Amino acid sequence: MRLFAAVLPPDPVVAELAARVEALRALPGADGLRWTEREGWHFTLAFYGEVAEEVLPELHTRLARAAHRHRPHELRLARGGRFDDRVVWVGVDGDSETLRGLADSAAAGGRRAGIPMDRPRPYHPHLTIARARSARHGSARHGTAGLSLAPYAERLADFAGREWTVRELSLVRSHPPAPGVPGRQPRYEVVAAWPLGH
């Protein structure tokens, strides 16, 4: 199964962001982007990829320990940016150092459970809200080749959502979209969660 560790923002926080995203979707060219669905909004801490069933008990043990080592902490969705002209994202304010530590522990837990992980790199907490369509998805046909994501990032520059307390670490399964169905997105399922702190 395809798994990752994540922090999931609560519904009121998601609702605030959804209102801002709705305004972004009215901008020229917005129909040329692939917008993520609010039900799937999350902060990925560590991506594990395909994980064999027999590895799950050890991964659960490692993630429980990771959650135990990090205290609950305050965050808020704030500002936004882009990765080149590929992805539009929203960032965080607040105790991002604790979030980074939690991400490092989740990645280390995966490695210790025997999951081959990408080489560690600095964690950049972000929630993806849109992706550019690749040529494979027909960007030229839709007139989105070379679409600049700068206007979308600029409209997020002053965004600041309500504060919330991160209280748990979740293990999430990604179900791929049905093949051959345009516009379908992965479906996410929380398979386990552990409270932060003691």
BAGUMAR-872258 format. One record per atom (N, C-alpha, C): residue in three letters; y, x, z; residue number from 1. Coordinates in steps of 0.05 Angstrom, whole numbers. Example, Ala and Ser with C-alpha at 12.3 -4.5 7.8 and 13.67 -1.06 7.14 Angstrom:
+------+--------+--------+--------+-----+
! rest !      Y !      X !      Z !  nr !
+------+--------+--------+--------+-----+
!  ala !   -114 !    264 !    156 !   1 !
!  ala !    -90 !    246 !    156 !   1 !
!  ala !    -66 !    264 !    156 !   1 !
!  ser !    -45 !    257 !    142 !   2 !
!  ser !    -21 !    273 !    143 !   2 !
!  ser !      1 !    258 !    157 !   2 !
+------+--------+--------+--------+-----+
END
This chain:
+------+--------+--------+--------+-----+
! rest !      Y !      X !      Z !  nr !
+------+--------+--------+--------+-----+
!  met !    -24 !     17 !      0 !   1 !
!  met !      0 !      0 !      0 !   1 !
!  met !     25 !     18 !      0 !   1 !
!  arg !     46 !      8 !    -12 !   2 !
!  arg !     71 !     23 !    -15 !   2 !
!  arg !     89 !     17 !      9 !   2 !
!  leu !     95 !     38 !     25 !   3 !
!  leu !    108 !     34 !     51 !   3 !
!  leu !    133 !     51 !     54 !   3 !
!  phe !    151 !     41 !     71 !   4 !
!  phe !    174 !     58 !     80 !   4 !
!  phe !    182 !     48 !    107 !   4 !
!  ala !    196 !     67 !    122 !   5 !
!  ala !    208 !     60 !    148 !   5 !
!  ala !    236 !     52 !    143 !   5 !
!  ala !    246 !     32 !    158 !   6 !
!  ala !    273 !     21 !    153 !   6 !
!  ala !    285 !     10 !    178 !   6 !
!  val !    312 !      7 !    177 !   7 !
!  val !    327 !     -9 !    196 !   7 !
!  val !    338 !    -33 !    180 !   7 !
!  leu !    334 !    -57 !    191 !   8 !
!  leu !    342 !    -82 !    178 !   8 !
!  leu !    366 !    -94 !    192 !   8 !
!  pro !    388 !    -97 !    178 !   9 !
!  pro !    411 !   -110 !    191 !   9 !
!  pro !    406 !   -140 !    196 !   9 !
!  pro !    418 !   -151 !    218 !  10 !
!  pro !    413 !   -179 !    224 !  10 !
!  pro !    427 !   -198 !    205 !  10 !
!  asp !    419 !   -223 !    205 !  11 !
!  asp !    429 !   -243 !    187 !  11 !
!  asp !    459 !   -246 !    186 !  11 !
!  pro !    473 !   -247 !    208 !  12 !
!  pro !    503 !   -249 !    207 !  12 !
!  pro !    516 !   -226 !    192 !  12 !
!  val !    505 !   -202 !    196 !  13 !
!  val !    515 !   -178 !    182 !  13 !
!  val !    510 !   -180 !    152 !  13 !
!  val !    486 !   -189 !    145 !  14 !
!  val !    479 !   -192 !    117 !  14 !
!  val !    497 !   -213 !    104 !  14 !
!  ala !    503 !   -234 !    118 !  15 !
!  ala !    519 !   -256 !    107 !  15 !
!  ala !    548 !   -246 !    101 !  15 !
!  glu !    559 !   -229 !    118 !  16 !
!  glu !    585 !   -218 !    113 !  16 !
!  glu !    585 !   -201 !     87 !  16 !
!  leu !    565 !   -184 !     85 !  17 !
!  leu !    563 !   -168 !     61 !  17 !
!  leu !    559 !   -185 !     36 !  17 !
!  ala !    543 !   -206 !     38 !  18 !
!  ala !    537 !   -223 !     15 !  18 !
!  ala !    563 !   -235 !      4 !  18 !
!  ala !    581 !   -242 !     22 !  19 !
!  ala !    607 !   -253 !     13 !  19 !
!  ala !    622 !   -233 !     -4 !  19 !
!  arg !    623 !   -208 !      5 !  20 !
!  arg !    637 !   -187 !    -11 !  20 !
!  arg !    622 !   -182 !    -37 !  20 !
!  val !    596 !   -181 !    -36 !  21 !
!  val !    581 !   -176 !    -61 !  21 !
!  val !    585 !   -198 !    -81 !  21 !
!  glu !    588 !   -222 !    -72 !  22 !
!  glu !    593 !   -245 !    -90 !  22 !
!  glu !    619 !   -240 !   -106 !  22 !
!  ala !    639 !   -229 !    -93 !  23 !
!  ala !    664 !   -223 !   -107 !  23 !
!  ala !    660 !   -200 !   -127 !  23 !
!  leu !    644 !   -181 !   -120 !  24 !
!  leu !    638 !   -159 !   -139 !  24 !
!  leu !    624 !   -169 !   -164 !  24 !
!  arg !    607 !   -189 !   -160 !  25 !
!  arg !    592 !   -199 !   -183 !  25 !
!  arg !    609 !   -215 !   -203 !  25 !
!  ala !    634 !   -220 !   -195 !  26 !
!  ala !    653 !   -233 !   -213 !  26 !
!  ala !    669 !   -213 !   -230 !  26 !
!  leu !    665 !   -187 !   -225 !  27 !
!  leu !    680 !   -167 !   -240 !  27 !
!  leu !    669 !   -165 !   -268 !  27 !
!  pro !    686 !   -156 !   -287 !  28 !
!  pro !    677 !   -152 !   -315 !  28 !
!  pro !    654 !   -132 !   -315 !  28 !
!  gly !    633 !   -139 !   -330 !  29 !
!  gly !    610 !   -121 !   -333 !  29 !
!  gly !    589 !   -124 !   -312 !  29 !
!  ala !    595 !   -140 !   -291 !  30 !
!  ala !    576 !   -143 !   -269 !  30 !
!  ala !    549 !   -153 !   -277 !  30 !
!  asp !    548 !   -169 !   -298 !  31 !
!  asp !    522 !   -180 !   -307 !  31 !
!  asp !    505 !   -158 !   -320 !  31 !
!  gly !    517 !   -134 !   -324 !  32 !
!  gly !    502 !   -112 !   -335 !  32 !
!  gly !    489 !    -95 !   -314 !  32 !
!  leu !    492 !   -102 !   -288 !  33 !
!  leu !    480 !    -88 !   -266 !  33 !
!  leu !    456 !   -103 !   -256 !  33 !
!  arg !    438 !    -89 !   -243 !  34 !
!  arg !    415 !   -102 !   -230 !  34 !
!  arg !    423 !   -104 !   -200 !  34 !
!  trp !    429 !   -128 !   -191 !  35 !
!  trp !    438 !   -132 !   -163 !  35 !
!  trp !    414 !   -136 !   -145 !  35 !
!  thr !    414 !   -122 !   -123 !  36 !
!  thr !    392 !   -126 !   -104 !  36 !
!  thr !    395 !   -152 !    -89 !  36 !
!  glu !    373 !   -163 !    -81 !  37 !
!  glu !    374 !   -189 !    -67 !  37 !
!  glu !    378 !   -185 !    -37 !  37 !
!  arg !    394 !   -202 !    -25 !  38 !
!  arg !    401 !   -199 !      3 !  38 !
!  arg !    376 !   -199 !     21 !  38 !
!  glu !    355 !   -213 !     14 !  39 !
!  glu !    331 !   -213 !     30 !  39 !
!  glu !    319 !   -185 !     32 !  39 !
!  gly !    326 !   -167 !     14 !  40 !
!  gly !    314 !   -140 !     14 !  40 !
!  gly !    334 !   -119 !     23 !  40 !
!  trp !    357 !   -127 !     33 !  41 !
!  trp !    377 !   -106 !     42 !  41 !
!  trp !    367 !    -92 !     67 !  41 !
!  his !    367 !    -66 !     66 !  42 !
!  his !    357 !    -50 !     88 !  42 !
!  his !    367 !    -22 !     86 !  42 !
!  phe !    364 !     -7 !    107 !  43 !
!  phe !    369 !     22 !    107 !  43 !
!  phe !    342 !     36 !    108 !  43 !
!  thr !    335 !     48 !     85 !  44 !
!  thr !    310 !     64 !     85 !  44 !
!  thr !    314 !     89 !    102 !  44 !
!  leu !    295 !     93 !    120 !  45 !
!  leu !    295 !    117 !    137 !  45 !
!  leu !    277 !    139 !    126 !  45 !
!  ala !    254 !    131 !    116 !  46 !
!  ala !    234 !    149 !    104 !  46 !
!  ala !    217 !    134 !     85 !  46 !
!  phe !    214 !    145 !     61 !  47 !
!  phe !    197 !    132 !     41 !  47 !
!  phe !    170 !    146 !     40 !  47 !
!  tyr !    148 !    130 !     44 !  48 !
!  tyr !    121 !    141 !     45 !  48 !
!  tyr !    106 !    138 !     19 !  48 !
!  gly !    114 !    120 !      2 !  49 !
!  gly !     99 !    116 !    -23 !  49 !
!  gly !     72 !    102 !    -17 !  49 !
!  glu !     52 !    107 !    -33 !  50 !
!  glu !     26 !     94 !    -30 !  50 !
!  glu !     12 !    107 !     -6 !  50 !
!  val !      5 !     90 !     13 !  51 !
!  val !     -8 !    100 !     38 !  51 !
!  val !    -36 !     87 !     40 !  51 !
!  ala !    -56 !    103 !     44 !  52 !
!  ala !    -84 !     93 !     46 !  52 !
!  ala !    -87 !     78 !     73 !  52 !
!  glu !   -104 !     58 !     72 !  53 !
!  glu !   -109 !     41 !     96 !  53 !
!  glu !   -117 !     58 !    120 !  53 !
!  glu !   -133 !     78 !    116 !  54 !
!  glu !   -143 !     94 !    139 !  54 !
!  glu !   -122 !    111 !    152 !  54 !
!  val !    -99 !    115 !    139 !  55 !
!  val !    -77 !    130 !    151 !  55 !
!  val !    -60 !    113 !    169 !  55 !
!  leu !    -61 !     86 !    166 !  56 !
!  leu !    -43 !     68 !    180 !  56 !
!  leu !    -44 !     71 !    210 !  56 !
!  pro !    -67 !     73 !    224 !  57 !
!  pro !    -66 !     75 !    253 !  57 !
!  pro !    -50 !     99 !    263 !  57 !
!  glu !    -54 !    122 !    250 !  58 !
!  glu !    -39 !    146 !    258 !  58 !
!  glu !     -9 !    143 !    252 !  58 !
!  leu !     -3 !    131 !    229 !  59 !
!  leu !     26 !    126 !    222 !  59 !
!  leu !     39 !    108 !    243 !  59 !
!  his !     24 !     87 !    251 !  60 !
!  his !     35 !     69 !    272 !  60 !
!  his !     40 !     84 !    298 !  60 !
!  thr !     21 !    101 !    305 !  61 !
!  thr !     25 !    116 !    330 !  61 !
!  thr !     49 !    134 !    328 !  61 !
!  arg !     52 !    148 !    306 !  62 !
!  arg !     75 !    166 !    302 !  62 !
!  arg !    101 !    151 !    302 !  62 !
!  leu !    102 !    128 !    289 !  63 !
!  leu !    128 !    113 !    288 !  63 !
!  leu !    134 !    100 !    315 !  63 !
!  ala !    114 !     93 !    330 !  64 !
!  ala !    119 !     82 !    357 !  64 !
!  ala !    132 !    104 !    374 !  64 !
!  arg !    122 !    129 !    371 !  65 !
!  arg !    134 !    151 !    386 !  65 !
!  arg !    162 !    157 !    377 !  65 !
!  ala !    167 !    156 !    350 !  66 !
!  ala !    194 !    160 !    340 !  66 !
!  ala !    213 !    140 !    351 !  66 !
!  ala !    205 !    115 !    351 !  67 !
!  ala !    223 !     94 !    362 !  67 !
!  ala !    229 !     98 !    392 !  67 !
!  his !    208 !    106 !    406 !  68 !
!  his !    211 !    111 !    435 !  68 !
!  his !    232 !    133 !    441 !  68 !
!  arg !    234 !    152 !    423 !  69 !
!  arg !    251 !    175 !    428 !  69 !
!  arg !    281 !    170 !    423 !  69 !
!  his !    287 !    148 !    409 !  70 !
!  his !    315 !    142 !    402 !  70 !
!  his !    324 !    116 !    414 !  70 !
!  arg !    348 !    117 !    425 !  71 !
!  arg !    359 !     94 !    439 !  71 !
!  arg !    371 !     74 !    420 !  71 !
!  pro !    373 !     48 !    429 !  72 !
!  pro !    388 !     29 !    413 !  72 !
!  pro !    416 !     39 !    409 !  72 !
!  his !    428 !     33 !    386 !  73 !
!  his !    455 !     43 !    379 !  73 !
!  his !    470 !     24 !    362 !  73 !
!  glu !    497 !     27 !    363 !  74 !
!  glu !    515 !      8 !    350 !  74 !
!  glu !    522 !     19 !    322 !  74 !
!  leu !    521 !      0 !    303 !  75 !
!  leu !    529 !      6 !    275 !  75 !
!  leu !    545 !    -17 !    264 !  75 !
!  arg !    559 !    -12 !    242 !  76 !
!  arg !    571 !    -33 !    227 !  76 !
!  arg !    570 !    -24 !    197 !  76 !
!  leu !    566 !    -43 !    179 !  77 !
!  leu !    569 !    -37 !    151 !  77 !
!  leu !    598 !    -31 !    145 !  77 !
!  ala !    603 !    -10 !    130 !  78 !
!  ala !    631 !     -3 !    125 !  78 !
!  ala !    633 !     13 !     99 !  78 !
!  arg !    654 !      7 !     85 !  79 !
!  arg !    661 !     21 !     60 !  79 !
!  arg !    638 !     21 !     40 !  79 !
!  gly !    642 !     34 !     19 !  80 !
!  gly !    621 !     35 !     -1 !  80 !
!  gly !    625 !     59 !    -19 !  80 !
!  gly !    607 !     62 !    -37 !  81 !
!  gly !    609 !     85 !    -56 !  81 !
!  gly !    589 !     81 !    -78 !  81 !
!  arg !    585 !    103 !    -93 !  82 !
!  arg !    567 !    103 !   -115 !  82 !
!  arg !    553 !    130 !   -117 !  82 !
!  phe !    530 !    130 !   -128 !  83 !
!  phe !    516 !    155 !   -135 !  83 !
!  phe !    520 !    157 !   -166 !  83 !
!  asp !    539 !    173 !   -174 !  84 !
!  asp !    546 !    175 !   -202 !  84 !
!  asp !    551 !    147 !   -213 !  84 !
!  asp !    540 !    141 !   -236 !  85 !
!  asp !    542 !    113 !   -247 !  85 !
!  asp !    514 !    101 !   -248 !  85 !
!  arg !    499 !    106 !   -226 !  86 !
!  arg !    472 !     96 !   -224 !  86 !
!  arg !    469 !     74 !   -202 !  86 !
!  val !    482 !     78 !   -179 !  87 !
!  val !    477 !     61 !   -156 !  87 !
!  val !    504 !     55 !   -142 !  87 !
!  val !    507 !     30 !   -134 !  88 !
!  val !    530 !     22 !   -116 !  88 !
!  val !    518 !     16 !    -89 !  88 !
!  trp !    531 !     27 !    -68 !  89 !
!  trp !    520 !     24 !    -41 !  89 !
!  trp !    542 !     18 !    -21 !  89 !
!  val !    533 !      9 !      3 !  90 !
!  val !    550 !      5 !     26 !  90 !
!  val !    540 !     24 !     48 !  90 !
!  gly !    559 !     36 !     62 !  91 !
!  gly !    552 !     55 !     83 !  91 !
!  gly !    554 !     43 !    111 !  91 !
!  val !    555 !     61 !    131 !  92 !
!  val !    557 !     52 !    159 !  92 !
!  val !    579 !     67 !    174 !  92 !
!  asp !    589 !     54 !    194 !  93 !
!  asp !    605 !     67 !    215 !  93 !
!  asp !    591 !     63 !    241 !  93 !
!  gly !    598 !     79 !    261 !  94 !
!  gly !    586 !     76 !    287 !  94 !
!  gly !    569 !    100 !    293 !  94 !
!  asp !    547 !     96 !    307 !  95 !
!  asp !    530 !    118 !    316 !  95 !
!  asp !    511 !    126 !    294 !  95 !
!  ser !    522 !    137 !    273 !  96 !
!  ser !    505 !    145 !    250 !  96 !
!  ser !    488 !    170 !    257 !  96 !
!  glu !    496 !    185 !    277 !  97 !
!  glu !    480 !    209 !    285 !  97 !
!  glu !    453 !    200 !    296 !  97 !
!  thr !    453 !    179 !    313 !  98 !
!  thr !    427 !    169 !    323 !  98 !
!  thr !    411 !    158 !    300 !  98 !
!  leu !    423 !    144 !    281 !  99 !
!  leu !    409 !    134 !    258 !  99 !
!  leu !    396 !    157 !    242 !  99 !
!  arg !    412 !    179 !    238 ! 100 !
!  arg !    401 !    202 !    224 ! 100 !
!  arg !    377 !    214 !    239 ! 100 !
!  gly !    379 !    216 !    266 ! 101 !
!  gly !    357 !    226 !    282 ! 101 !
!  gly !    332 !    209 !    279 ! 101 !
!  leu !    336 !    182 !    278 ! 102 !
!  leu !    314 !    164 !    275 ! 102 !
!  leu !    301 !    168 !    247 ! 102 !
!  ala !    318 !    172 !    227 ! 103 !
!  ala !    307 !    178 !    200 ! 103 !
!  ala !    291 !    203 !    200 ! 103 !
!  asp !    301 !    224 !    212 ! 104 !
!  asp !    286 !    250 !    213 ! 104 !
!  asp !    260 !    246 !    227 ! 104 !
!  ser !    259 !    231 !    249 ! 105 !
!  ser !    234 !    227 !    264 ! 105 !
!  ser !    215 !    210 !    248 ! 105 !
!  ala !    225 !    190 !    233 ! 106 !
!  ala !    207 !    173 !    217 ! 106 !
!  ala !    194 !    190 !    194 ! 106 !
!  ala !    210 !    208 !    183 ! 107 !
!  ala !    199 !    226 !    162 ! 107 !
!  ala !    179 !    245 !    174 ! 107 !
!  ala !    185 !    257 !    197 ! 108 !
!  ala !    167 !    275 !    210 ! 108 !
!  ala !    141 !    261 !    218 ! 108 !
!  gly !    143 !    236 !    227 ! 109 !
!  gly !    120 !    221 !    234 ! 109 !
!  gly !    101 !    216 !    210 ! 109 !
!  gly !    113 !    211 !    187 ! 110 !
!  gly !     97 !    208 !    163 ! 110 !
!  gly !     83 !    233 !    156 ! 110 !
!  arg !     97 !    256 !    157 ! 111 !
!  arg !     84 !    282 !    151 ! 111 !
!  arg !     61 !    288 !    171 ! 111 !
!  arg !     66 !    282 !    196 ! 112 !
!  arg !     45 !    288 !    217 ! 112 !
!  arg !     21 !    269 !    214 ! 112 !
!  ala !     26 !    246 !    202 ! 113 !
!  ala !      4 !    227 !    197 ! 113 !
!  ala !    -12 !    235 !    172 ! 113 !
!  gly !     -3 !    255 !    158 ! 114 !
!  gly !    -17 !    265 !    134 ! 114 !
!  gly !     -7 !    254 !    108 ! 114 !
!  ile !     17 !    242 !    108 ! 115 !
!  ile !     28 !    231 !     83 ! 115 !
!  ile !     44 !    253 !     70 ! 115 !
!  pro !     38 !    259 !     44 ! 116 !
!  pro !     54 !    279 !     30 ! 116 !
!  pro !     83 !    268 !     26 ! 116 !
!  met !    102 !    282 !     38 ! 117 !
!  met !    130 !    273 !     37 ! 117 !
!  met !    146 !    292 !     20 ! 117 !
!  asp !    167 !    281 !      8 ! 118 !
!  asp !    186 !    299 !     -7 ! 118 !
!  asp !    198 !    319 !     12 ! 118 !
!  arg !    208 !    341 !      2 ! 119 !
!  arg !    220 !    361 !     18 ! 119 !
!  arg !    244 !    349 !     33 ! 119 !
!  pro !    247 !    355 !     59 ! 120 !
!  pro !    269 !    343 !     74 ! 120 !
!  pro !    296 !    349 !     62 ! 120 !
!  arg !    314 !    330 !     62 ! 121 !
!  arg !    342 !    334 !     53 ! 121 !
!  arg !    360 !    318 !     72 ! 121 !
!  pro !    385 !    325 !     73 ! 122 !
!  pro !    403 !    310 !     92 ! 122 !
!  pro !    402 !    280 !     87 ! 122 !
!  tyr !    400 !    265 !    108 ! 123 !
!  tyr !    399 !    236 !    107 ! 123 !
!  tyr !    427 !    224 !    102 ! 123 !
!  his !    429 !    207 !     82 ! 124 !
!  his !    455 !    194 !     76 ! 124 !
!  his !    450 !    164 !     79 ! 124 !
!  pro !    457 !    153 !    102 ! 125 !
!  pro !    451 !    124 !    107 ! 125 !
!  pro !    467 !    107 !     87 ! 125 !
!  his !    453 !     90 !     72 ! 126 !
!  his !    466 !     72 !     53 ! 126 !
!  his !    448 !     49 !     48 ! 126 !
!  leu !    460 !     27 !     40 ! 127 !
!  leu !    446 !      2 !     33 ! 127 !
!  leu !    453 !     -3 !      4 ! 127 !
!  thr !    433 !     -2 !    -14 ! 128 !
!  thr !    437 !     -6 !    -42 ! 128 !
!  thr !    443 !    -35 !    -49 ! 128 !
!  ile !    465 !    -40 !    -63 ! 129 !
!  ile !    471 !    -67 !    -71 ! 129 !
!  ile !    468 !    -72 !   -101 ! 129 !
!  ala !    470 !    -51 !   -118 ! 130 !
!  ala !    467 !    -54 !   -147 ! 130 !
!  ala !    459 !    -28 !   -159 ! 130 !
!  arg !    445 !    -30 !   -182 ! 131 !
!  arg !    437 !     -7 !   -198 ! 131 !
!  arg !    444 !    -12 !   -227 ! 131 !
!  ala !    451 !     10 !   -240 ! 132 !
!  ala !    457 !      8 !   -269 ! 132 !
!  ala !    431 !      3 !   -283 ! 132 !
!  arg !    432 !    -12 !   -304 ! 133 !
!  arg !    408 !    -16 !   -320 ! 133 !
!  arg !    403 !      8 !   -337 ! 133 !
!  ser !    378 !     18 !   -338 ! 134 !
!  ser !    372 !     41 !   -354 ! 134 !
!  ser !    368 !     32 !   -383 ! 134 !
!  ala !    367 !     52 !   -401 ! 135 !
!  ala !    363 !     45 !   -429 ! 135 !
!  ala !    337 !     30 !   -432 ! 135 !
!  arg !    317 !     37 !   -415 ! 136 !
!  arg !    291 !     24 !   -416 ! 136 !
!  arg !    294 !     -6 !   -412 ! 136 !
!  his !    315 !    -14 !   -396 ! 137 !
!  his !    319 !    -42 !   -390 ! 137 !
!  his !    339 !    -55 !   -410 ! 137 !
!  gly !    345 !    -40 !   -431 ! 138 !
!  gly !    362 !    -52 !   -452 ! 138 !
!  gly !    391 !    -50 !   -447 ! 138 !
!  ser !    401 !    -28 !   -434 ! 139 !
!  ser !    430 !    -26 !   -428 ! 139 !
!  ser !    447 !    -27 !   -453 ! 139 !
!  ala !    438 !    -13 !   -474 ! 140 !
!  ala !    453 !    -13 !   -499 ! 140 !
!  ala !    455 !    -41 !   -510 ! 140 !
!  arg !    433 !    -56 !   -509 ! 141 !
!  arg !    432 !    -83 !   -520 ! 141 !
!  arg !    452 !   -101 !   -505 ! 141 !
!  his !    455 !    -97 !   -479 ! 142 !
!  his !    472 !   -113 !   -463 ! 142 !
!  his !    501 !   -102 !   -461 ! 142 !
!  gly !    505 !    -80 !   -474 ! 143 !
!  gly !    532 !    -68 !   -474 ! 143 !
!  gly !    539 !    -55 !   -448 ! 143 !
!  thr !    520 !    -45 !   -433 ! 144 !
!  thr !    526 !    -33 !   -407 ! 144 !
!  thr !    522 !     -3 !   -407 ! 144 !
!  ala !    515 !      9 !   -430 ! 145 !
!  ala !    513 !     38 !   -431 ! 145 !
!  ala !    540 !     50 !   -425 ! 145 !
!  gly !    540 !     69 !   -406 ! 146 !
!  gly !    565 !     82 !   -398 ! 146 !
!  gly !    583 !     65 !   -380 ! 146 !
!  leu !    573 !     43 !   -369 ! 147 !
!  leu !    589 !     26 !   -351 ! 147 !
!  leu !    596 !     42 !   -326 ! 147 !
!  ser !    622 !     44 !   -320 ! 148 !
!  ser !    631 !     58 !   -296 ! 148 !
!  ser !    627 !     40 !   -272 ! 148 !
!  leu !    616 !     52 !   -251 ! 149 !
!  leu !    612 !     37 !   -226 ! 149 !
!  leu !    636 !     41 !   -207 ! 149 !
!  ala !    656 !     57 !   -215 ! 150 !
!  ala !    679 !     63 !   -198 ! 150 !
!  ala !    693 !     37 !   -188 ! 150 !
!  pro !    698 !     17 !   -205 ! 151 !
!  pro !    712 !     -7 !   -195 ! 151 !
!  pro !    697 !    -21 !   -173 ! 151 !
!  tyr !    670 !    -20 !   -174 ! 152 !
!  tyr !    654 !    -34 !   -154 ! 152 !
!  tyr !    657 !    -19 !   -127 ! 152 !
!  ala !    655 !      8 !   -129 ! 153 !
!  ala !    658 !     24 !   -104 ! 153 !
!  ala !    686 !     21 !    -93 ! 153 !
!  glu !    706 !     20 !   -110 ! 154 !
!  glu !    734 !     18 !   -100 ! 154 !
!  glu !    738 !     -9 !    -85 ! 154 !
!  arg !    725 !    -30 !    -95 ! 155 !
!  arg !    728 !    -56 !    -81 ! 155 !
!  arg !    714 !    -57 !    -54 ! 155 !
!  leu !    698 !    -37 !    -49 ! 156 !
!  leu !    684 !    -36 !    -23 ! 156 !
!  leu !    699 !    -17 !     -3 ! 156 !
!  ala !    720 !     -4 !    -12 ! 157 !
!  ala !    733 !     17 !      4 ! 157 !
!  ala !    743 !      7 !     30 ! 157 !
!  asp !    752 !    -18 !     31 ! 158 !
!  asp !    763 !    -29 !     56 ! 158 !
!  asp !    743 !    -48 !     71 ! 158 !
!  phe !    718 !    -48 !     62 ! 159 !
!  phe !    699 !    -66 !     74 ! 159 !
!  phe !    691 !    -56 !    102 ! 159 !
!  ala !    692 !    -74 !    121 ! 160 !
!  ala !    683 !    -67 !    149 ! 160 !
!  ala !    670 !    -93 !    161 ! 160 !
!  gly !    644 !    -92 !    165 ! 161 !
!  gly !    631 !   -115 !    176 ! 161 !
!  gly !    631 !   -114 !    206 ! 161 !
!  arg !    618 !   -134 !    218 ! 162 !
!  arg !    616 !   -136 !    247 ! 162 !
!  arg !    597 !   -115 !    258 ! 162 !
!  glu !    601 !   -107 !    283 ! 163 !
!  glu !    583 !    -88 !    296 ! 163 !
!  glu !    557 !   -101 !    304 ! 163 !
!  trp !    535 !    -87 !    302 ! 164 !
!  trp !    510 !    -97 !    313 ! 164 !
!  trp !    495 !    -74 !    326 ! 164 !
!  thr !    475 !    -82 !    342 ! 165 !
!  thr !    459 !    -62 !    356 ! 165 !
!  thr !    432 !    -59 !    342 ! 165 !
!  val !    427 !    -34 !    334 ! 166 !
!  val !    400 !    -28 !    322 ! 166 !
!  val !    381 !    -26 !    345 ! 166 !
!  arg !    361 !    -44 !    345 ! 167 !
!  arg !    342 !    -45 !    367 ! 167 !
!  arg !    313 !    -38 !    360 ! 167 !
!  glu !    307 !    -37 !    334 ! 168 !
!  glu !    280 !    -31 !    327 ! 168 !
!  glu !    277 !    -15 !    301 ! 168 !
!  leu !    255 !     -3 !    298 ! 169 !
!  leu !    247 !     12 !    274 ! 169 !
!  leu !    225 !     -5 !    261 ! 169 !
!  ser !    228 !    -10 !    235 ! 170 !
!  ser !    208 !    -27 !    221 ! 170 !
!  ser !    192 !    -10 !    200 ! 170 !
!  leu !    167 !    -17 !    197 ! 171 !
!  leu !    151 !     -7 !    175 ! 171 !
!  leu !    149 !    -30 !    155 ! 171 !
!  val !    157 !    -24 !    130 ! 172 !
!  val !    160 !    -45 !    110 ! 172 !
!  val !    142 !    -39 !     87 ! 172 !
!  arg !    129 !    -60 !     77 ! 173 !
!  arg !    113 !    -58 !     53 ! 173 !
!  arg !    129 !    -69 !     29 ! 173 !
!  ser !    128 !    -54 !      7 ! 174 !
!  ser !    141 !    -62 !    -18 ! 174 !
!  ser !    120 !    -73 !    -37 ! 174 !
!  his !    123 !    -98 !    -45 ! 175 !
!  his !    106 !   -111 !    -65 ! 175 !
!  his !    121 !   -109 !    -91 ! 175 !
!  pro !    109 !    -95 !   -111 ! 176 !
!  pro !    124 !    -93 !   -137 ! 176 !
!  pro !    128 !   -120 !   -151 ! 176 !
!  pro !    149 !   -122 !   -167 ! 177 !
!  pro !    153 !   -147 !   -182 ! 177 !
!  pro !    131 !   -151 !   -202 ! 177 !
!  ala !    128 !   -176 !   -210 ! 178 !
!  ala !    108 !   -183 !   -230 ! 178 !
!  ala !    115 !   -169 !   -256 ! 178 !
!  pro !     96 !   -156 !   -269 ! 179 !
!  pro !    103 !   -142 !   -295 ! 179 !
!  pro !    110 !   -162 !   -316 ! 179 !
!  gly !    129 !   -154 !   -333 ! 180 !
!  gly !    136 !   -171 !   -356 ! 180 !
!  gly !    155 !   -194 !   -350 ! 180 !
!  val !    164 !   -196 !   -325 ! 181 !
!  val !    183 !   -218 !   -318 ! 181 !
!  val !    210 !   -206 !   -314 ! 181 !
!  pro !    229 !   -209 !   -333 ! 182 !
!  pro !    255 !   -197 !   -330 ! 182 !
!  pro !    270 !   -207 !   -306 ! 182 !
!  gly !    283 !   -188 !   -292 ! 183 !
!  gly !    300 !   -195 !   -269 ! 183 !
!  gly !    285 !   -197 !   -243 ! 183 !
!  arg !    259 !   -196 !   -243 ! 184 !
!  arg !    244 !   -198 !   -218 ! 184 !
!  arg !    247 !   -172 !   -202 ! 184 !
!  gln !    248 !   -174 !   -176 ! 185 !
!  gln !    252 !   -151 !   -158 ! 185 !
!  gln !    229 !   -149 !   -139 ! 185 !
!  pro !    226 !   -125 !   -127 ! 186 !
!  pro !    205 !   -122 !   -107 ! 186 !
!  pro !    209 !   -142 !    -84 ! 186 !
!  arg !    187 !   -149 !    -71 ! 187 !
!  arg !    188 !   -166 !    -47 ! 187 !
!  arg !    180 !   -148 !    -24 ! 187 !
!  tyr !    195 !   -150 !     -2 ! 188 !
!  tyr !    191 !   -133 !     22 ! 188 !
!  tyr !    179 !   -149 !     45 ! 188 !
!  glu !    160 !   -137 !     58 ! 189 !
!  glu !    146 !   -150 !     81 ! 189 !
!  glu !    145 !   -130 !    104 ! 189 !
!  val !    155 !   -139 !    127 ! 190 !
!  val !    154 !   -122 !    151 ! 190 !
!  val !    125 !   -124 !    162 ! 190 !
!  val !    111 !   -101 !    163 ! 191 !
!  val !     84 !   -102 !    172 ! 191 !
!  val !     81 !    -93 !    202 ! 191 !
!  ala !    101 !    -80 !    212 ! 192 !
!  ala !    101 !    -72 !    241 ! 192 !
!  ala !    130 !    -65 !    248 ! 192 !
!  ala !    136 !    -67 !    274 ! 193 !
!  ala !    162 !    -59 !    284 ! 193 !
!  ala !    159 !    -50 !    313 ! 193 !
!  trp !    176 !    -30 !    321 ! 194 !
!  trp !    175 !    -19 !    347 ! 194 !
!  trp !    203 !    -19 !    359 ! 194 !
!  pro !    206 !    -27 !    384 ! 195 !
!  pro !    232 !    -26 !    397 ! 195 !
!  pro !    241 !      3 !    402 ! 195 !
!  leu !    267 !      7 !    399 ! 196 !
!  leu !    278 !     33 !    405 ! 196 !
!  leu !    280 !     38 !    435 ! 196 !
!  gly !    279 !     63 !    443 ! 197 !
!  gly !    283 !     70 !    471 ! 197 !
!  gly !    258 !     65 !    488 ! 197 !
!  his !    261 !     65 !    514 ! 198 !
!  his !    239 !     63 !    532 ! 198 !
!  his !    231 !     33 !    535 ! 198 !
+------+--------+--------+--------+-----+
END
